[in-house]
Amino acid sequence: MVPTSDDDGNGPNPLGLERKCLTNNVFLLGSLVFVLYNLIGSFEMTYPNTTSPPLQRQLILRKDLFPNVVSPSNPTRLSPNMAKLWFASNADERKYEVPTDMEWIKKYGRGLDADGGVRYLTNRTWIETRGKQGNCAGALQVFNWIMKQVIEKNGCLMVAYGQLIHIHREEDFVNKLGKFIDDDIDLWASPETVAHVATLERQLNSKFGWTMRCFIHDGQVVLVQIVATCGHTSFRRGKSKSSQPGIEVYPMFTIPRQGNETQYDVIKDIWQGNQYLEQSIFPVKKVTLKSRGMEEPLDLQIPHHPFQLMECLYGNWMVPSSKHASNHMKVVC
């Protein structure tokens, strides 16, 4: 036997035995931590905030379907030398730009009007003609299809605001009669996902009879509305009106904390003007919703701490209130 620092050649050194025992104990401790970690992970479908009721029936975390988060990093964080994000209109080939200038993003807020108005990505004649034909697809069918396209590209499109409340409180987008609880579907999106969703417009036309319009300020897209052509007669700014609830996509960006330009951990919804701590939003959770309005389960994305966000935005969100719609204005959560 070749002597080592713990063996003088005349037999094992007691110090060596102690070190071996210590190594074995560390190994056993590590194994125990690993077992506990996996045991805790198996209960991931319950939320850590025990003061808020978890969804026990309809909303299920799907770790098997989505083994990873949307991104290990923050998909709303812009790269320093990021190329411009833009997409072209199907109506006139005009290009529309998703904001990438940080100074512009920091300044823009809900108080600023969309001075560029509302621009449809399909010409008005087609919209009116298709709308008169009827038989447009339902909002949940369209939403489900959009989510599949986003998930396939590993994009970021989260349920937000009123619909975030409904999937936790009523555990659905629709009531027991199958009617929508709200008048639209609110979604938060990363910049690249906003551009990706806009490129789906032609398929929305042909597959579902839906169209898309963008709210523009300084030539930048600050809101995207996805609308059924059936029953869509008002082309003005504001809430979209049609035979189906609209789908609203709010672009979100990571900005620096006020007073600390080097600490980028605040997420800004530039349309609403609200700001959120990065840890409240990311990493995004993946859930499956069994809705009364769909035979097929809906694969959704939600913020990492939904209860914390809802309580910050709405207070007692478990109690239905018409005042909720006006509460989420330029708050910080």
Disulfide bonds with the S-S distance in Angstrom:
Cys136-Cys230 1.95
Cys312-Cys333 2.03
